[in-house]
Amino acid sequence: MVGWAIALHGGGGDIPLDLPDEKRIPREIALRHCLDLGVSALKSDKHPLDVTELVVRALENHPYFNAGKGSVLTAQGTVEMEASIMDGKTKSCGAVSGLTTVVNPVSLARLVMEKTPHIYLAFNAAEAFAREHGVETGESSYFITPENIARLKQAKELNRVQLDYTVPTPEIPGDSQIGTVGCVAVDRSGNLAAATSTGGYVNKMAGRIGDSPLIGAGTYANHICAVSATGIGEYIIRATLAKEVAALMEYKGLSLTEAAAYAVEQSGPRGTCGLVAVSANGEVAMPFNTNGMFRACATEDGYTEVAIWPKN
Amino acid sequence: MVGWAIALHGGAGDIPIDLPDERRIPRETALRHCLDLGVSALKSGKHPLDVTELVVRELENHPDFNAGKGSVLTAQGTVEMEASIMDGKTKSCGAVSGLTTVINPVSLARLVMEKTPHIYLAFDAAEAFARAHGAETVDSSHFITPENIARLKQAKEFNRVQLDYTAPTPEIRGDSQIGTVGCVAVDSAGNLASATSTGGYVNKMVGRIGDTPVIGAGTYANHLCAVSATGKGEYIIRATVAREVAALMEYKGLSLTEAAAYAVEQSGPRGTCGVVAVSANGEVAMPFNTTGMFRACATEDGYTEIAIWPKN
């Protein structure tokens, strides 16, 4: 028996150090709130699969993070959400892409995992599946926030694909709507789970799938660790980032901390990605090579952390 | 400088040993033809990315394999094709899902890789992208063969998801339309590439995505090896099979042969999957834990092999 542990993120990217209070404080409060939810659930012996799902649902419901409500917009001004979830012990997993009306993508991913013989459903069929199973849906007006309409306009004016963050310029304050939310958890028995959810890139091509629904890239869990990644999706896919952490531990004998740090470092240039990870031994790691990563973690021995920038 | 090598597959599954000549011979002929194309291309100095693409195009065009023309049908009697391609040196990759009219899905995957800032496009948007770039498209009826209409009817009668193969029963001849085609190649400079393409499962849910377009599951290439997998997509995703081969080589120091065999063995129970793989050193491995796998390979030293069942 080891202690439980939980870590969650609200996205890694170029989060400016002078982020105004009105953007910083709501996110810190949300991170703490979601952490508390997850910790309570673990303390009441909920399975990590349930814990990670409920924490990611809470992050999706928060308009300040790029998932569910508050998702960034495609080039066509729509939302296209995706998510995945994985159980470390069984390696069961579920994934969804191209959602436009489903209020909690992570829960639909879990439904795919539990109610179908498949792992991954996408676009129209995923939406139809949601309706068949009475999953909560909403109008696009529910998901689309004024801030994201403004971000899309800004990206189009800049006439480029805007990644998860905006490089600050004198006129434009640094963005804080950084891609992806996720949660990893382990209980006292060593059961592990990971879940990730996102709206993707600002101004992404409609139909573009990123790392979040791809098992091994944005999400992975086995008997050794659970990982959820965030950052520039294309780099995370090429690096099969989440799986990399597990492979380094299993085949090279690295610790969670070493494996997570190495995987992030190797994934690409600075500014590429971050991840949260927990091990079967109740350890936590939250490395990132970006300016910042909205994150929080807690372990059974009483340690908690809510942070945005690197600790000094 | 090492020798070039190439391996390709037309699917792994329960291919009965008493497969009738009229089903066996056209496939063997096709495998030899595709192998010859790939070998000629390598001999004339073509890059492995070009080699794997042209070989997979050829396999897609063949109605006897489950990719492109001859794809198995969804529960709604439609085709939904997916593919991916990866360059080992740069780790650039491309993937597509949900195609209904694109004649060569693997080429569209390459177009996504080379013409967009993204890796993966799916469904309506992927089809629109194809048209925007003048990729060859045709009415869906082109892809649908009478054999696959019959297979779908049979699967529905059994009222179950029919996997890539049919367990033989006294009345029903064993199936030979086994999921997925793929090709891996390495040139004498050690450049590696991998490509995979499929129609998916007979009677699959519309919108279901399998392992083939998921980088790290059905396709993977880095500086050490290139891998293409075939079999039960859900197992291949959970086991991140293609990436597993590379991780075992890189982090555990296994040879290509050992790594590929171990990855297949660990992926699930017998009947789960097979892979073709080549290493930067010009080696080839083609392990499978199914009854058979349509496959072919050749190396610069003159070795060639075309086979369906295990060698004794």
Interface residues (C-beta under 8 A of the other chain):
Chain A: K91 S92 C93 A95 S97 G98 T116 P117 H118 I119 Y120 L121 A122 F123 N124 A125 A126 A128 F129 V161 K204 M205 A206 G207 R208 I209 G210 L214 I215 G216 A217 Y220 G233 E234 I237 R238 A239 T240 K243 E244 A247 L248 Y251 K252
Chain B: K91 S92 C93 A95 S97 G98 T116 P117 H118 I119 Y120 L121 A122 F123 D124 A125 A126 A128 F129 V161 K204 M205 V206 G207 R208 I209 G210 V214 I215 G216 A217 Y220 G233 E234 I237 R238 A239 T240 R243 E244 A247 L248 Y251 K252
